[in-house]
Amino acid sequence: MNLDLTDRKILNALQRDGRMQNIDLAREVGLSPSPCLRRVKQLEQSGVIKGYVALIDGAKVQRNVTIFTRVWLTRQDAETVDHFAAEIMKLPEVVECHLMAGECDYLLRVITASLDDYRQLQINHLTRIRGVSSIKTDIPMQCYKQTTELPLL
């Protein structure tokens, strides 16, 4: 889909506040409410807007430990790669899983309540996935930037 400046303004506003009322959105992007709503519906139907979510403060729900896990596989054939990805999809603590080009095969972002919970996930699940050769864990000390907003303007 070819996005014009108004579409990008709509997307930027909705990234900041997905619950924004259409009348406020229309005012912010310089449209009347009906055309604004039409554009939002078109962005949703085309898949540009994939959905709406609530962003949760992990510390307030006892899920404030972030761990980055690098995974090496025994082989990089389609069966091994697909099996690993399918097994990772079953683990809710894994909030991101990226197939990598470079040193490791996969990079995971894992959210848990504690380091012990992560260790149990690693021992009981990650290391038991067929095809896993090695796992290295990186623990961030402080987060300086974390956003879900894509730069569109």
C-alpha positions in Angstrom: 0.0 0.0 0.0 1.3 3.4 -0.9 1.0 5.7 2.1 0.6 9.4 1.7 1.5 12.0 4.3 -2.0 12.0 5.8 -1.9 8.2 6.2 1.5 8.5 8.0 0.1 11.2 10.3 -2.8 8.9 11.2 -0.4 6.0 11.9 1.9 8.2 14.0 -1.0 9.4 16.1 -2.4 5.9 16.6 1.0 4.6 17.5 1.1 7.1 20.3 -2.5 6.5 21.4 -4.4 3.6 19.8 -7.5 4.5 21.8 -7.7 8.0 20.4 -11.3 9.0 19.4 -11.8 9.4 15.7 -12.9 13.1 16.1 -9.6 13.8 18.0 -7.6 11.9 15.4 -9.3 13.8 12.5 -8.5 17.1 14.2 -4.9 16.2 14.7 -4.3 15.1 11.1 -6.4 17.8 9.5 -9.3 15.8 8.2 -13.0 15.8 8.9 -14.2 12.7 10.9 -15.7 10.7 8.0 -12.7 10.7 5.7 -10.5 10.1 8.6 -12.5 7.0 9.7 -12.5 5.7 6.1 -8.7 6.0 6.0 -8.3 4.2 9.3 -10.6 1.4 8.1 -8.6 1.1 4.9 -5.3 0.9 6.8 -6.8 -1.8 9.0 -8.3 -3.8 6.1 -5.0 -3.6 4.1 -3.1 -5.0 7.1 -1.0 -1.9 7.6 -2.6 -1.7 11.1 -2.3 -5.2 12.4 -4.3 -4.7 15.6 -4.5 -2.7 18.8 -2.9 -3.7 22.1 -2.5 -2.4 25.7 1.2 -1.9 26.7 1.7 -3.4 30.1 4.3 -2.2 32.7 6.1 -5.5 33.4 7.3 -4.4 36.8 3.7 -3.9 38.0 2.7 -7.5 37.0 5.9 -9.2 38.2 7.3 -9.7 34.7 10.2 -7.2 34.7 13.2 -9.4 33.9 14.3 -9.1 30.3 16.8 -11.6 28.9 18.3 -11.8 25.4 19.1 -15.4 24.4 21.3 -16.3 21.5 20.7 -19.8 20.1 22.9 -21.9 17.9 21.4 -24.9 16.1 23.2 -28.1 15.1 22.1 -27.6 11.5 20.4 -24.8 9.5 18.3 -27.1 7.3 14.6 -26.3 6.9 13.4 -29.1 9.2 15.6 -28.0 12.1 14.9 -24.3 11.7 11.1 -24.9 11.3 11.0 -27.3 14.3 12.8 -24.8 16.5 10.5 -21.9 15.5 7.4 -24.1 16.1 8.6 -25.0 19.6 9.4 -21.4 20.5 5.8 -20.4 19.5 4.6 -22.6 22.5 6.6 -20.6 25.0 4.8 -17.4 26.2 7.9 -16.1 28.0 9.5 -15.7 24.6 8.1 -12.4 23.3 10.3 -12.1 20.3 12.1 -14.7 18.1 14.3 -13.6 15.2 16.1 -15.9 12.7 19.5 -14.2 12.4 22.1 -13.7 9.8 25.5 -13.6 11.6 27.0 -15.4 14.5 24.0 -17.1 16.1 21.0 -18.7 14.4 18.3 -17.2 16.6 17.9 -14.2 18.9 15.2 -14.4 21.5 13.8 -11.7 23.8 12.5 -13.4 26.9 10.4 -11.8 29.7 10.2 -13.5 33.1 9.5 -12.7 36.8 13.0 -13.7 37.9 16.4 -15.0 36.8 15.4 -18.3 38.4 12.3 -18.5 36.2 14.4 -17.9 33.2 16.9 -20.6 34.3 14.0 -23.1 34.6 12.7 -22.1 31.1 16.2 -22.6 29.7 16.7 -26.0 31.5 13.2 -27.4 31.0 12.4 -26.1 27.5 15.1 -24.3 25.5 17.9 -26.8 25.9 15.4 -29.7 25.2 14.4 -28.5 21.8 15.7 -30.9 19.2 18.5 -29.3 17.1 19.7 -26.8 19.8 23.5 -26.9 20.0 24.3 -24.0 22.3 22.6 -21.2 24.2 24.2 -17.9 25.4 22.3 -15.6 27.7 22.7 -11.8 27.8 21.2 -9.9 30.7 20.7 -6.1 30.1 21.5 -3.9 33.1 19.4 -0.9 32.2 17.0 -0.1 29.3 17.5 3.4 27.8 15.0 3.1 25.0 12.1 0.8 24.2 9.4 1.7 21.9 6.8 0.1 19.7 6.5 3.1 17.4 7.9 2.9 13.8 9.4 6.1 12.4 7.0 7.0 9.6 7.5 10.8 9.0 
